[in-house]
Amino acid sequence: MKSAGRERLLTLTCLLWGVALLCYMLGLGLYLIPTGCALVALIGYVIERFIMFGRDKPKAPVAAMSEPAQTVLAAEATFTGNLQLQGQLLVFGRLVGNVTMTEGRVRVMQGGRIEGEVHAPEVELDGVLEGTCEATSVAILAHGRLQGICRGGTLSIQPGGVFLGHSQALGEAQSNVTPLAGGKGKESKESKKSEPAPEAKEA
């Protein structure tokens, strides 16, 4: 539509210039009127063609930046229950329950607290986590505290960070105490075999 308007404006300019030239050749003093109109039309065409040209350019489609979804638990807020999500979880308040995240990172900020189990690719603690932390990467920052089981690929603790508990390699099951073979049962059988037969008593 804008392109058609510019073409009409240019056509009108040419016609006005032709009328002005014809009036001039005939010696008519009215040639100034079409000349002025032609100048106005020409200026309008220039403005429409060059100054407004940038607005007519089709905008290149902006590649959609797939930013990870972000979930925030505000300070002084308490949530009780289990969470299953993706993206990034920022905990400024208190969360009582388990967190399961297939993609993304869990960040317990300074003053934040999680009581339960956390399963995520990345866990960053600048607050407190009491329970089990299972992640490919676990980072305990200067104000962070992890109390419980840390099951991860890498564990880093900054000066000031606290870790109370025990760590396991990712995917490693908790060790169970198995009794040694040949316990009391075997000894009891051997003892039975070694026991002398009871002596016959005389009547």
Backbone bond lengths (Angstrom), bond angles and torsions (degrees), N, CA, C in turn:
res aa  C-N    CA-C-N  psi(-1)  N-CA   C-N-CA  omega(-1)  CA-C   N-CA-C  phi
1 M - - - 1.453 - - 1.523 110.92 -
2 K 1.306 117.48 -43.60 1.460 120.29 179.56 1.521 110.96 -67.30
3 S 1.328 117.80 -35.49 1.452 121.22 178.52 1.519 110.66 -64.87
4 A 1.335 118.01 -41.65 1.468 121.39 177.69 1.521 110.99 -64.31
5 G 1.336 117.32 -37.91 1.467 120.66 178.07 1.520 112.02 -63.87
6 R 1.334 116.25 -39.57 1.460 119.06 178.53 1.526 111.46 -66.62
7 E 1.330 117.05 -37.13 1.474 120.77 178.22 1.520 111.02 -65.41
8 R 1.322 117.33 -40.70 1.468 120.13 177.69 1.528 111.18 -65.24
9 L 1.318 115.56 -38.81 1.464 119.15 179.21 1.516 111.30 -65.32
10 L 1.322 116.10 -39.43 1.459 119.56 177.33 1.527 111.28 -67.57
11 T 1.327 117.65 -39.19 1.464 120.93 177.13 1.525 111.37 -63.26
12 L 1.341 116.45 -41.74 1.466 120.55 177.62 1.520 111.47 -63.37
13 T 1.327 116.55 -37.90 1.462 120.25 178.55 1.529 110.75 -63.07
14 C 1.324 115.77 -44.61 1.472 119.27 179.60 1.526 111.44 -63.68
15 L 1.325 117.27 -40.54 1.465 120.07 178.98 1.524 111.64 -63.95
16 L 1.352 115.53 -43.22 1.461 118.64 179.59 1.519 111.29 -64.59
17 W 1.326 116.70 -38.25 1.460 119.15 176.88 1.526 110.56 -64.80
18 G 1.321 116.63 -37.71 1.465 119.41 177.81 1.518 112.49 -65.51
19 V 1.342 115.47 -42.43 1.477 119.15 177.83 1.516 110.87 -64.42
20 A 1.341 117.41 -42.03 1.455 120.26 179.29 1.526 110.96 -63.08
21 L 1.346 116.75 -41.59 1.463 120.24 179.15 1.523 111.40 -65.40
22 L 1.326 116.46 -38.32 1.467 120.23 178.98 1.524 110.98 -65.96
23 C 1.341 115.81 -43.68 1.471 119.33 178.95 1.530 110.96 -63.75
24 Y 1.315 116.74 -36.88 1.465 120.65 179.40 1.522 111.28 -66.28
25 M 1.336 114.78 -41.59 1.461 118.50 179.66 1.525 111.75 -67.81
26 L 1.327 117.41 -30.91 1.462 120.94 178.07 1.515 112.59 -83.54
27 G 1.299 116.83 -2.69 1.459 121.15 178.68 1.503 113.77 76.70
28 L 1.300 116.80 22.84 1.456 120.04 178.74 1.528 109.82 -88.95
29 G 1.308 114.10 135.31 1.463 117.53 -179.99 1.507 113.77 -75.84
30 L 1.323 115.78 -5.88 1.460 119.28 -180.00 1.523 112.84 -77.36
31 Y 1.311 117.61 0.60 1.471 119.04 -177.22 1.526 112.24 -66.88
32 L 1.365 115.20 -18.48 1.467 118.00 179.69 1.534 111.86 -68.40
33 I 1.330 115.22 -29.73 1.478 117.86 -178.78 1.528 111.32 -67.50
34 P 1.339 119.05 -53.85 1.482 117.36 177.43 1.518 112.79 -64.86
35 T 1.367 115.28 -28.23 1.473 116.64 177.07 1.516 111.57 -64.58
36 G 1.337 116.40 -44.35 1.474 119.79 178.26 1.510 112.37 -63.82
37 C 1.351 114.72 -42.15 1.479 118.12 178.05 1.522 111.26 -63.36
38 A 1.348 115.20 -38.03 1.460 118.38 178.63 1.513 111.73 -65.18
39 L 1.331 116.16 -38.21 1.469 119.48 177.71 1.531 111.43 -64.45
40 V 1.340 115.51 -42.33 1.469 119.13 178.53 1.527 110.63 -62.94
41 A 1.344 115.52 -43.33 1.464 119.06 179.24 1.519 111.28 -64.86
42 L 1.345 116.12 -37.48 1.462 119.50 179.20 1.527 111.21 -66.25
43 I 1.343 115.49 -41.63 1.470 118.52 177.96 1.532 110.43 -63.40
44 G 1.333 116.47 -41.76 1.464 119.49 177.39 1.509 112.23 -61.40
45 Y 1.332 115.84 -39.29 1.468 119.45 178.47 1.521 111.19 -64.96
46 V 1.363 116.46 -42.46 1.465 120.06 179.98 1.520 110.61 -62.39
47 I 1.345 114.64 -43.48 1.471 117.91 179.67 1.525 110.50 -63.30
48 E 1.323 115.80 -44.43 1.458 119.78 -178.48 1.526 112.14 -68.19
49 R 1.323 115.50 -33.17 1.470 119.62 -173.73 1.512 112.89 -82.47
50 F 1.321 117.99 -41.81 1.458 121.18 -171.82 1.527 112.80 -105.39
51 I 1.319 116.91 -47.68 1.468 118.59 -176.71 1.522 110.75 -69.40
52 M 1.324 117.50 -40.19 1.455 121.00 -179.16 1.518 112.42 -91.01
53 F 1.314 116.80 7.65 1.471 119.55 -175.10 1.515 111.83 -64.69
54 G 1.337 115.49 -38.70 1.459 119.05 -176.86 1.515 113.15 -62.44
55 R 1.352 116.93 -29.14 1.462 119.35 -178.17 1.514 112.53 -74.56
56 D 1.335 115.47 -21.95 1.458 118.59 -178.78 1.511 113.01 -84.30
57 K 1.322 117.07 -10.50 1.452 119.08 -179.27 1.516 110.09 -68.63
58 P 1.288 116.77 131.00 1.473 118.26 177.16 1.512 110.41 -64.92
59 K 1.294 114.66 130.60 1.450 119.84 -179.46 1.516 109.63 -73.18
60 A 1.324 113.75 131.41 1.465 118.64 178.31 1.514 109.10 -65.86
61 P 1.304 117.10 136.24 1.467 119.07 179.75 1.518 110.84 -62.43
62 V 1.297 113.97 126.84 1.464 120.03 -179.65 1.514 108.67 -79.55
63 A 1.311 114.50 126.32 1.470 118.92 179.39 1.516 109.21 -63.67
64 A 1.286 114.66 127.29 1.458 120.05 -178.12 1.524 109.63 -68.28
65 M 1.316 115.31 118.00 1.458 120.97 177.20 1.520 107.95 -81.44
66 S 1.297 114.73 110.75 1.454 119.12 -179.18 1.526 109.39 -77.74
67 E 1.326 114.21 79.65 1.456 118.93 178.55 1.521 109.19 -75.75
68 P 1.310 116.29 138.45 1.457 118.09 -178.91 1.521 111.16 -65.65
69 A 1.325 114.51 143.36 1.457 119.15 177.19 1.523 109.50 -65.93
70 Q 1.328 114.61 145.07 1.465 119.58 -175.91 1.519 109.04 -123.64
71 T 1.326 114.89 126.36 1.455 122.01 177.22 1.517 108.52 -113.37
72 V 1.326 115.86 130.71 1.462 120.95 -174.93 1.524 109.15 -122.31
73 L 1.324 115.87 129.38 1.460 122.05 169.61 1.520 106.98 -103.82
74 A 1.316 115.52 110.07 1.456 120.92 -170.79 1.524 111.28 -68.25
75 A 1.323 114.55 160.18 1.463 120.38 177.05 1.521 109.66 -63.18
76 E 1.316 115.60 148.36 1.464 124.41 -179.12 1.525 112.20 66.00
77 A 1.333 117.05 11.35 1.466 120.81 175.10 1.522 109.21 -105.04
78 T 1.335 116.04 145.50 1.462 121.93 -179.99 1.516 109.10 -123.96
79 F 1.326 115.63 129.87 1.467 121.03 177.34 1.515 107.96 -122.80
80 T 1.320 115.58 129.68 1.463 121.51 178.25 1.522 108.74 -118.13
81 G 1.323 115.94 120.88 1.456 121.02 -178.37 1.514 110.63 145.45
82 N 1.314 115.77 179.04 1.458 121.74 -178.93 1.524 110.24 -100.54
83 L 1.321 116.10 145.59 1.456 122.54 -178.98 1.527 109.44 -121.34
84 Q 1.318 115.62 136.07 1.462 122.54 171.89 1.528 106.64 -129.14
85 L 1.318 116.41 114.34 1.445 119.54 -173.67 1.511 110.70 -154.81
86 Q 1.343 114.96 175.09 1.454 122.65 176.36 1.520 108.36 -131.70
87 G 1.328 115.19 159.16 1.460 119.49 179.43 1.514 111.48 106.49
88 Q 1.333 116.02 -120.54 1.459 120.92 -177.38 1.521 109.14 -139.68
89 L 1.313 114.82 134.22 1.462 121.64 178.14 1.514 108.95 -115.22
90 L 1.320 115.85 121.37 1.464 121.87 177.25 1.520 108.20 -109.70
91 V 1.309 116.32 120.40 1.462 121.59 -177.64 1.519 108.92 -110.88
92 F 1.318 115.57 108.94 1.460 121.16 173.80 1.528 110.84 -102.21
93 G 1.347 116.18 -20.98 1.459 120.99 -178.75 1.516 111.24 -104.26
94 R 1.341 115.76 -140.19 1.463 121.49 -176.26 1.523 108.94 -120.37
95 L 1.320 115.40 130.81 1.461 121.85 178.71 1.520 108.38 -124.18
96 V 1.318 115.92 121.88 1.466 121.88 178.93 1.522 107.19 -112.70
97 G 1.317 116.13 106.93 1.458 120.59 -178.12 1.517 110.46 150.88
98 N 1.310 115.34 -169.39 1.460 121.44 -177.27 1.526 110.38 -105.51
99 V 1.312 115.01 144.44 1.464 121.75 178.99 1.526 107.80 -119.45
100 T 1.320 116.18 124.58 1.466 122.00 176.98 1.522 108.29 -121.17
101 M 1.315 116.34 121.35 1.463 121.53 -177.64 1.525 108.64 -134.40
102 T 1.339 116.76 119.76 1.460 120.67 -178.89 1.523 111.48 -80.60
103 E 1.331 117.11 -32.15 1.459 122.18 178.86 1.521 108.77 -138.49
104 G 1.328 115.61 138.01 1.454 118.57 175.75 1.510 112.77 119.90
105 R 1.328 114.73 -156.30 1.455 120.34 -173.55 1.519 110.07 -145.78
106 V 1.307 115.21 142.02 1.465 122.64 174.15 1.519 108.06 -104.67
107 R 1.323 115.81 124.84 1.465 120.84 179.26 1.528 108.72 -122.28
108 V 1.312 115.30 117.09 1.464 121.07 174.42 1.525 106.25 -96.12
109 M 1.317 115.05 109.66 1.453 120.05 -174.17 1.528 110.54 -79.39
110 Q 1.331 115.08 169.93 1.460 120.19 179.80 1.526 109.48 -60.88
111 G 1.309 116.48 124.98 1.462 121.69 -175.73 1.515 112.92 95.26
112 G 1.339 117.34 -12.43 1.454 121.03 178.87 1.517 111.59 -85.73
113 R 1.352 114.51 164.01 1.474 118.29 -175.33 1.528 109.29 -154.54
114 I 1.332 115.76 135.74 1.457 122.22 173.74 1.515 108.06 -125.05
115 E 1.318 115.56 130.40 1.460 122.02 176.44 1.522 107.56 -119.48
116 G 1.329 116.49 101.82 1.453 120.86 -177.68 1.512 111.01 153.76
117 E 1.311 115.75 -152.55 1.464 121.54 -178.81 1.524 109.53 -109.10
118 V 1.337 114.55 139.98 1.458 121.42 178.59 1.528 107.91 -123.67
119 H 1.331 116.17 122.63 1.457 122.16 175.87 1.527 107.39 -122.45
120 A 1.314 116.87 110.46 1.467 121.18 -176.22 1.523 109.09 -155.97
121 P 1.342 117.37 158.87 1.467 118.82 176.45 1.528 112.48 -62.86
122 E 1.342 116.93 -40.75 1.458 120.91 -178.71 1.525 109.42 -133.13
123 V 1.311 115.29 138.84 1.466 121.10 177.03 1.516 107.97 -132.39
124 E 1.318 114.76 129.62 1.466 120.94 179.48 1.525 107.68 -126.24
125 L 1.316 115.52 122.43 1.466 120.74 -174.22 1.526 110.19 -113.64
126 D 1.312 115.32 116.42 1.456 121.44 166.63 1.518 108.72 -119.29
127 G 1.345 114.63 5.25 1.450 122.82 175.20 1.514 109.30 -124.55
128 V 1.330 116.65 -142.74 1.470 121.57 -173.39 1.518 109.57 -118.51
129 L 1.317 115.63 135.59 1.460 122.70 171.97 1.516 108.10 -129.59
130 E 1.332 115.45 117.98 1.460 121.36 176.88 1.526 107.79 -113.21
131 G 1.327 115.84 115.18 1.449 119.77 -179.64 1.516 110.85 143.55
132 T 1.305 115.85 -136.07 1.455 121.87 -177.91 1.521 109.36 -115.92
133 C 1.315 115.03 132.47 1.463 121.17 178.76 1.527 107.78 -120.84
134 E 1.324 116.25 116.71 1.460 121.07 179.00 1.524 108.46 -122.10
135 A 1.324 116.02 115.55 1.460 120.64 -176.98 1.519 109.67 -158.24
136 T 1.319 114.86 158.15 1.463 119.63 175.42 1.514 110.91 -68.36
137 S 1.335 116.25 -36.36 1.454 121.71 -179.85 1.514 109.15 -133.99
138 V 1.330 116.59 125.96 1.460 122.54 178.64 1.518 108.20 -123.58
139 A 1.331 115.77 126.25 1.467 121.37 179.56 1.516 108.72 -125.72
140 I 1.334 116.06 123.85 1.463 122.12 176.55 1.528 106.91 -105.20
141 L 1.312 116.26 114.10 1.456 121.26 -176.47 1.521 110.89 -84.37
142 A 1.331 115.87 -172.58 1.462 121.03 -170.69 1.525 112.81 -61.64
143 H 1.350 117.32 -33.70 1.470 120.22 -180.00 1.522 111.78 -105.02
144 G 1.324 117.02 13.04 1.457 120.62 -176.25 1.513 112.72 -86.04
145 R 1.341 113.96 154.89 1.469 119.99 179.14 1.530 107.90 -148.34
146 L 1.319 115.07 124.37 1.463 121.50 176.84 1.513 108.19 -119.57
147 Q 1.313 114.74 120.66 1.456 120.43 -179.39 1.526 108.61 -124.89
148 G 1.334 115.55 110.05 1.451 119.83 -178.79 1.513 110.73 143.25
149 I 1.315 116.00 -135.65 1.465 122.21 -176.82 1.523 108.84 -108.00
150 C 1.307 115.25 130.11 1.461 121.38 175.17 1.516 108.07 -113.36
151 R 1.316 116.10 113.06 1.457 121.30 -179.41 1.529 107.15 -118.09
152 G 1.337 115.49 100.79 1.453 117.74 -174.19 1.509 113.12 -152.23
153 G 1.343 114.24 171.27 1.458 119.87 177.82 1.510 111.34 -77.79
154 T 1.350 116.30 -50.16 1.463 121.72 177.99 1.516 108.80 -129.03
155 L 1.319 115.10 144.11 1.463 122.16 178.71 1.517 108.48 -131.82
156 S 1.329 115.96 122.13 1.460 120.65 177.71 1.523 108.63 -124.29
157 I 1.329 115.28 138.29 1.467 121.53 -178.61 1.519 108.09 -127.62
158 Q 1.311 116.43 119.78 1.454 120.75 177.14 1.521 109.87 -80.27
159 P 1.331 117.34 159.25 1.463 119.82 176.22 1.526 110.49 -56.82
160 G 1.318 115.56 127.83 1.452 121.06 -176.97 1.518 112.27 103.13
161 G 1.322 117.42 -21.12 1.455 120.96 177.88 1.515 111.24 -74.40
162 V 1.334 116.41 151.42 1.461 121.57 -175.41 1.524 108.92 -127.21
163 F 1.333 115.88 133.84 1.458 122.04 175.27 1.517 107.90 -131.47
164 L 1.336 115.78 115.05 1.461 122.15 178.43 1.521 108.01 -118.77
165 G 1.313 116.77 116.21 1.448 120.61 -178.98 1.515 110.05 145.83
166 H 1.303 116.99 -148.77 1.456 120.13 177.81 1.523 108.47 -137.97
167 S 1.326 114.14 152.91 1.458 120.95 -176.95 1.519 110.20 -112.67
168 Q 1.329 114.43 152.17 1.457 121.82 177.71 1.516 108.42 -135.87
169 A 1.318 114.72 155.03 1.460 118.70 174.10 1.521 109.34 -69.79
170 L 1.318 116.24 149.61 1.455 120.89 -177.85 1.517 110.04 -61.60
171 G 1.309 116.55 127.33 1.457 121.26 -179.27 1.510 113.57 91.06
172 E 1.326 117.25 -5.46 1.464 120.38 -179.60 1.513 109.47 -83.53
173 A 1.295 116.94 127.86 1.463 121.30 179.24 1.516 109.61 -79.72
174 Q 1.307 114.93 157.22 1.455 119.40 178.03 1.524 109.40 -66.62
175 S 1.319 114.63 137.90 1.465 120.02 -177.00 1.520 110.27 -73.25
176 N 1.290 115.00 134.45 1.454 121.00 176.96 1.523 109.39 -106.07
177 V 1.303 117.33 141.80 1.455 122.19 179.81 1.524 108.13 -80.93
178 T 1.326 115.64 119.68 1.462 120.25 179.84 1.518 108.85 -106.73
179 P 1.318 118.96 136.36 1.468 120.95 -179.46 1.517 110.73 -70.49
180 L 1.304 116.67 149.21 1.455 122.10 178.13 1.520 110.33 -70.12
181 A 1.341 114.66 146.93 1.461 118.82 179.23 1.522 109.98 -70.58
182 G 1.291 115.59 150.05 1.469 119.74 178.85 1.498 111.61 76.28
183 G 1.296 115.68 58.93 1.452 118.90 -177.57 1.507 111.96 -88.56
184 K 1.345 113.03 -141.30 1.458 118.28 -175.77 1.518 111.85 -67.58
185 G 1.318 116.18 -29.48 1.465 118.67 -178.28 1.507 111.96 -60.80
186 K 1.336 116.46 -43.33 1.457 119.70 -178.79 1.517 110.56 -67.56
187 E 1.310 115.10 -41.68 1.463 118.73 -179.90 1.520 110.61 -64.07
188 S 1.312 115.40 -36.77 1.463 117.41 -178.42 1.519 110.95 -66.58
189 K 1.395 115.05 -36.28 1.460 116.87 177.98 1.515 111.03 -65.55
190 E 1.336 116.02 -43.17 1.451 119.22 179.90 1.517 110.97 -64.05
191 S 1.313 114.95 -38.12 1.461 117.80 -179.32 1.519 110.95 -66.68
192 K 1.392 114.06 -34.74 1.451 116.17 178.38 1.514 111.14 -66.02
193 K 1.363 115.68 -37.32 1.451 118.70 -179.74 1.520 111.31 -67.77
194 S 1.315 117.27 -34.68 1.464 120.51 -176.58 1.514 112.59 -82.38
195 E 1.315 118.08 -10.70 1.454 119.38 -178.47 1.541 108.70 -70.40
196 P 1.329 118.52 132.92 1.478 120.41 178.50 1.508 111.15 -69.96
197 A 1.320 114.93 150.45 1.467 119.35 178.38 1.514 109.78 -68.71
198 P 1.285 117.94 144.92 1.474 119.50 -179.11 1.516 111.64 -64.62
199 E 1.331 115.89 138.85 1.469 121.22 -177.82 1.527 110.05 -75.49
200 A 1.331 113.21 143.30 1.469 117.66 178.65 1.526 109.47 -75.88
201 K 1.268 114.54 133.78 1.457 119.80 -178.42 1.508 107.73 -92.72
202 E 1.362 115.88 139.12 1.459 120.93 178.15 1.519 110.49 -75.09
203 A 1.251 116.34 140.15 1.462 120.34 179.94 1.506 110.31 -71.49
